[in-house]
Amino acid sequence: MNGTEMTISRQGPTCPGSCIQPMQVAPGVRTLGELEVIAFLQSTVEAGSGLLIDVRMPGTFMSGSLPGAVNVPVATFSTDNPYRDDLLSALGAETSGNTRSFSNAFTLLVFGEGADDRSATDAITGLLDAGYPENKILYYRGGTADWTRLGLNLSVGQ
């Protein structure tokens, strides 16, 4: 910068395994902050048209998650999951022949552990690959790490 070389380094977990994730997962998928997550719960989830999806493993989910979240582990969104069509159907996708419609599908707010957890971005990629519309997918990059760092509570065993 201004002729001076600068170095950015990171201490703690290393990549791969703990890679910092992008702020925007894919075009059309909005990234939300904590206040928007709360508003999503109060409006979209409360109205029955949205789901807050925690993609972490069930044991981690059971130890504490955002209030109102449901656990759908990241692997269930994978193309090689033989039950992925069942999952998409449970999320409101309708299949007729070879055509899948998402017009009645839930709006999903997807999150994982935090900004260096790729499980949420992998789940979103799986949803997009299945044809889930990007305008029905939201991303909370901060995950449980930022949620708790800001002093917000987790629900245990929900």
Residue frames relative to the residue before (quaternion, step in Angstrom):
aa qw qx qy qz dx dy dz
M 1.0000 0.0000 0.0000 0.0000 0.00 0.00 0.00
N 0.8271 -0.0290 -0.0476 0.5593 3.55 -0.72 1.12
G 0.7455 -0.4087 0.2069 0.4841 3.55 1.00 0.90
T 0.6594 0.4694 -0.3139 0.4963 3.58 1.24 -0.07
E 0.3819 -0.7186 0.5345 0.2283 3.54 -0.87 0.98
M 0.1124 -0.7812 0.6125 0.0437 3.55 -0.98 0.93
T 0.2166 -0.7668 0.5928 0.1171 3.54 -1.13 0.67
I 0.1608 -0.7398 0.6458 0.0990 3.52 -1.02 0.89
S 0.0077 -0.8011 0.5981 -0.0226 3.55 -0.77 1.03
R 0.2378 -0.7563 0.5937 0.1381 3.53 -1.29 0.36
Q 0.1931 -0.7619 0.6090 0.1061 3.53 -0.93 0.94
G 0.6674 0.4825 -0.3600 0.4383 3.56 -1.14 0.54
P 0.8354 -0.1460 0.1056 0.5192 3.58 -1.09 -0.68
T 0.2590 -0.7791 0.5548 0.1347 3.54 -1.08 0.73
C 0.4501 -0.6423 0.5570 0.2731 3.48 -1.37 0.36
P 0.5239 -0.1851 -0.8295 0.0559 1.70 -1.88 1.60
G 0.5664 0.5767 -0.4614 0.3656 3.48 -1.31 0.28
S 0.7943 0.0079 0.0351 0.6064 3.53 0.95 -0.85
C 0.1536 0.8183 -0.5285 0.1659 3.56 0.65 1.19
I 0.4899 -0.6434 0.4975 0.3139 3.56 -0.96 0.85
Q 0.3087 -0.7803 0.5259 0.1384 3.56 -0.80 1.08
P 0.5797 -0.6019 0.4149 0.3599 3.58 -1.14 0.57
M 0.5683 -0.5782 0.4559 0.3672 3.55 -1.22 0.43
Q 0.7644 0.2082 -0.1285 0.5965 3.59 1.06 -0.75
V 0.3695 -0.7619 0.4976 0.1881 3.57 -0.57 1.21
A 0.7781 -0.1197 0.1423 0.6000 3.55 0.91 -0.99
P 0.6223 -0.5285 0.3982 0.4182 3.59 -1.14 0.47
G 0.8015 0.2818 -0.2291 0.4750 3.56 -0.96 0.94
V 0.6358 0.4667 -0.3354 0.5153 3.61 1.25 -0.25
R 0.2614 -0.7948 0.5321 0.1300 3.58 -0.49 1.22
T 0.2936 -0.7210 0.6024 0.1765 3.53 -1.17 0.73
L 0.1823 -0.8090 0.5553 0.0624 3.56 -0.86 1.02
G 0.3560 -0.6782 0.5969 0.2389 3.51 -1.35 0.43
E 0.7784 -0.3943 0.2411 0.4250 3.53 -1.34 0.09
L 0.6691 0.4942 -0.3211 0.4527 3.61 0.86 -0.84
E 0.6511 0.4992 -0.3119 0.4790 3.57 1.07 -0.71
V 0.5955 0.5433 -0.3599 0.4698 3.61 1.12 -0.61
I 0.6519 0.5028 -0.3078 0.4769 3.58 0.94 -0.88
A 0.6541 0.5031 -0.3109 0.4716 3.59 0.95 -0.85
F 0.6121 0.5452 -0.3374 0.4628 3.60 1.06 -0.74
L 0.6495 0.5055 -0.3093 0.4764 3.58 0.97 -0.87
Q 0.7075 0.4802 -0.2637 0.4465 3.57 0.89 -0.96
S 0.7594 0.3485 -0.2037 0.5103 3.58 1.08 -0.58
T 0.8020 0.3456 -0.1815 0.4522 3.57 0.26 -1.28
V 0.6813 0.4508 -0.2958 0.4951 3.62 0.87 -0.88
E 0.6481 0.5295 -0.3133 0.4488 3.58 0.91 -0.92
A 0.6882 0.4749 -0.2742 0.4751 3.59 1.06 -0.77
G 0.4995 -0.6836 0.4068 0.3431 3.59 1.27 -0.16
S 0.6097 0.5708 -0.3540 0.4209 3.58 1.22 0.27
G 0.7684 0.2891 -0.1851 0.5401 3.58 1.25 0.09
L 0.1955 -0.7583 0.6109 0.1160 3.51 -1.32 0.42
L 0.2977 -0.6955 0.6269 0.1862 3.52 -1.16 0.78
I 0.1142 -0.8427 0.5260 -0.0089 3.58 -0.38 1.30
D 0.1602 -0.7494 0.6397 0.0588 3.55 -0.77 1.17
V 0.1959 -0.8336 0.5107 0.0764 3.60 -0.48 1.19
R 0.4329 0.6925 -0.4709 0.3335 3.59 1.23 0.24
M 0.6686 -0.4931 0.3683 0.4173 3.57 -1.28 0.24
P 0.6583 -0.5635 0.3317 0.3730 3.61 -1.09 0.71
G 0.6458 0.5243 -0.3347 0.4426 3.63 0.93 -0.77
T 0.6554 0.4924 -0.2978 0.4892 3.56 1.03 -0.83
F 0.6238 0.5432 -0.3250 0.4584 3.57 1.00 -0.85
M 0.6860 0.5023 -0.2857 0.4421 3.59 0.88 -0.96
S 0.6428 0.5207 -0.3355 0.4507 3.60 1.14 -0.46
G 0.7575 -0.3226 0.1720 0.5408 3.59 1.27 -0.12
S 0.0847 0.7828 -0.6091 0.0952 3.53 -0.90 1.00
L 0.6808 -0.4431 0.3608 0.4582 3.54 -1.28 0.11
P 0.5487 -0.6139 0.4416 0.3564 3.61 -0.94 0.79
G 0.8009 0.2805 -0.2255 0.4785 3.56 -0.92 0.96
A 0.5308 0.6480 -0.4057 0.3657 3.59 1.26 -0.14
V 0.2163 -0.7167 0.6430 0.1617 3.51 -1.31 0.52
N 0.4072 -0.7305 0.5034 0.2171 3.55 -1.09 0.75
V 0.1100 0.7349 -0.6597 0.1123 3.54 -0.77 1.17
P 0.2948 -0.8037 0.4853 0.1777 3.60 0.03 1.27
V 0.6598 -0.5683 0.3411 0.3539 3.53 -1.09 0.84
A 0.6319 0.5664 -0.3457 0.4004 3.62 0.93 -0.78
T 0.6089 0.5762 -0.3638 0.4060 3.61 1.10 -0.54
F 0.6533 0.5127 -0.3107 0.4623 3.61 1.21 -0.37
S 0.4917 0.6966 -0.4018 0.3341 3.57 1.31 -0.22
T 0.5697 -0.6139 0.4334 0.3328 3.57 -1.12 0.73
D 0.7008 0.4578 -0.2840 0.4676 3.61 1.10 -0.53
N 0.4692 0.6326 -0.4677 0.4012 3.61 1.24 0.26
P 0.3661 -0.7622 0.4836 0.2261 3.64 -0.49 1.10
Y 0.7004 0.4471 -0.2627 0.4905 3.61 1.25 -0.30
R 0.3424 0.7686 -0.4865 0.2353 3.58 1.25 0.20
D 0.6300 0.5289 -0.3460 0.4512 3.62 0.96 -0.72
D 0.6193 0.5291 -0.3323 0.4754 3.57 1.10 -0.72
L 0.6358 0.5213 -0.3206 0.4703 3.57 1.01 -0.83
L 0.6654 0.5009 -0.3069 0.4607 3.58 0.86 -0.95
S 0.6255 0.5277 -0.3251 0.4740 3.57 1.06 -0.75
A 0.6547 0.5027 -0.3080 0.4731 3.60 0.98 -0.83
L 0.6728 0.4777 -0.2876 0.4863 3.59 1.18 -0.54
G 0.6659 -0.5461 0.2795 0.4245 3.57 1.31 0.13
A 0.4659 0.6553 -0.4683 0.3664 3.60 1.22 0.07
E 0.1791 -0.7747 0.5996 0.0907 3.55 -1.05 0.81
T 0.1756 -0.7964 0.5743 0.0711 3.55 -0.89 0.98
S 0.0116 0.7633 -0.6451 0.0330 3.52 -0.99 0.95
G 0.8042 -0.0594 -0.0125 0.5912 3.56 -0.27 1.28
N 0.7713 -0.2750 0.2407 0.5210 3.57 -0.67 -1.12
T 0.6052 0.5632 -0.3418 0.4469 3.56 1.30 0.10
R 0.1394 -0.7750 0.6134 0.0612 3.55 -0.98 0.92
S 0.1498 -0.7843 0.5995 0.0558 3.56 -0.88 1.01
F 0.1833 -0.7862 0.5848 0.0794 3.53 -1.01 0.90
S 0.3226 0.7884 -0.4837 0.2010 3.60 1.22 0.25
N 0.7548 0.3272 -0.1972 0.5332 3.61 1.11 -0.61
A 0.4224 0.7248 -0.4536 0.3008 3.58 1.26 0.21
F 0.5887 -0.5730 0.4484 0.3522 3.53 -1.26 0.56
T 0.3955 -0.6076 0.6147 0.3107 3.51 -1.33 0.38
L 0.1847 -0.8175 0.5427 0.0544 3.57 -0.75 1.09
L 0.1305 -0.7333 0.6611 0.0906 3.54 -1.05 0.84
V 0.1245 -0.8394 0.5291 -0.0059 3.56 -0.33 1.34
F 0.1026 0.7884 -0.6018 0.0752 3.57 -1.00 0.88
G 0.2117 -0.7441 0.6186 0.1369 3.52 -1.36 0.34
E 0.8194 -0.2314 0.1858 0.4905 3.55 -1.09 -0.79
G 0.7569 -0.3200 0.2352 0.5190 3.59 0.94 -0.79
A 0.7999 -0.3527 0.2299 0.4278 3.52 -1.37 -0.19
D 0.7339 0.3519 -0.2473 0.5258 3.60 1.19 -0.23
D 0.5379 0.5726 -0.4112 0.4623 3.58 1.21 0.59
R 0.2703 -0.8105 0.5006 0.1395 3.58 -0.48 1.15
S 0.4343 0.7242 -0.4629 0.2696 3.63 1.17 -0.11
A 0.6576 0.4954 -0.3249 0.4653 3.63 0.94 -0.75
T 0.6686 0.4797 -0.3152 0.4727 3.60 0.91 -0.81
D 0.6257 0.5224 -0.3360 0.4719 3.61 1.06 -0.68
A 0.6448 0.5129 -0.3206 0.4673 3.60 0.97 -0.82
I 0.6545 0.5046 -0.3116 0.4689 3.58 0.94 -0.86
T 0.6265 0.5242 -0.3311 0.4723 3.59 0.98 -0.79
G 0.6482 0.5168 -0.3089 0.4662 3.59 0.99 -0.82
L 0.6430 0.5135 -0.3165 0.4719 3.57 1.00 -0.80
L 0.6649 0.4975 -0.2986 0.4703 3.57 0.91 -0.91
D 0.6345 0.5314 -0.3205 0.4608 3.60 1.00 -0.81
A 0.6771 0.4781 -0.2810 0.4837 3.59 1.13 -0.66
G 0.5998 -0.5916 0.3483 0.4109 3.58 1.28 -0.09
Y 0.3828 0.7144 -0.5003 0.3045 3.60 1.27 0.06
P 0.4534 -0.7190 0.4485 0.2762 3.62 -0.72 0.97
E 0.5316 -0.6625 0.4325 0.3024 3.56 -0.89 0.96
N 0.6480 0.5200 -0.3351 0.4442 3.62 1.08 -0.55
K 0.6748 0.4322 -0.2979 0.5187 3.60 1.31 -0.02
I 0.6445 0.4573 -0.3249 0.5196 3.57 1.28 0.36
L 0.0550 -0.7696 0.6362 0.0022 3.55 -0.95 1.00
Y 0.2472 -0.7794 0.5672 0.0987 3.56 -1.15 0.67
Y 0.1116 -0.7462 0.6521 0.0738 3.57 -0.92 0.96
R 0.2614 -0.8197 0.4967 0.1140 3.55 -0.03 1.34
G 0.6406 0.5714 -0.3246 0.3972 3.59 1.01 -0.76
G 0.1626 -0.8404 0.5013 0.1264 3.57 1.14 -0.62
T 0.7917 -0.3177 0.2232 0.4717 3.54 -1.29 -0.34
A 0.5851 0.5948 -0.3747 0.4043 3.60 1.11 -0.59
D 0.7144 0.4157 -0.2591 0.4997 3.60 0.79 -0.96
W 0.5880 0.5914 -0.3598 0.4185 3.57 1.05 -0.79
T 0.7367 0.4027 -0.2291 0.4926 3.57 0.80 -1.03
R 0.5908 0.5711 -0.3692 0.4341 3.60 1.08 -0.64
L 0.6942 0.4469 -0.2600 0.5008 3.58 1.15 -0.63
G 0.5809 -0.6316 0.3514 0.3744 3.58 1.28 0.16
L 0.4655 0.6675 -0.4550 0.3615 3.58 1.23 0.26
N 0.4944 -0.7064 0.4326 0.2635 3.56 -1.01 0.82
L 0.3076 -0.6893 0.6212 0.2107 3.50 -1.35 0.43
S 0.3310 -0.6847 0.6023 0.2429 3.56 -1.24 0.47
V 0.2476 -0.7803 0.5627 0.1152 3.55 -0.91 0.94
G 0.8662 0.1005 -0.0896 0.4812 3.56 -0.98 0.94
Q 0.3039 0.7840 -0.4964 0.2159 3.56 1.05 0.68
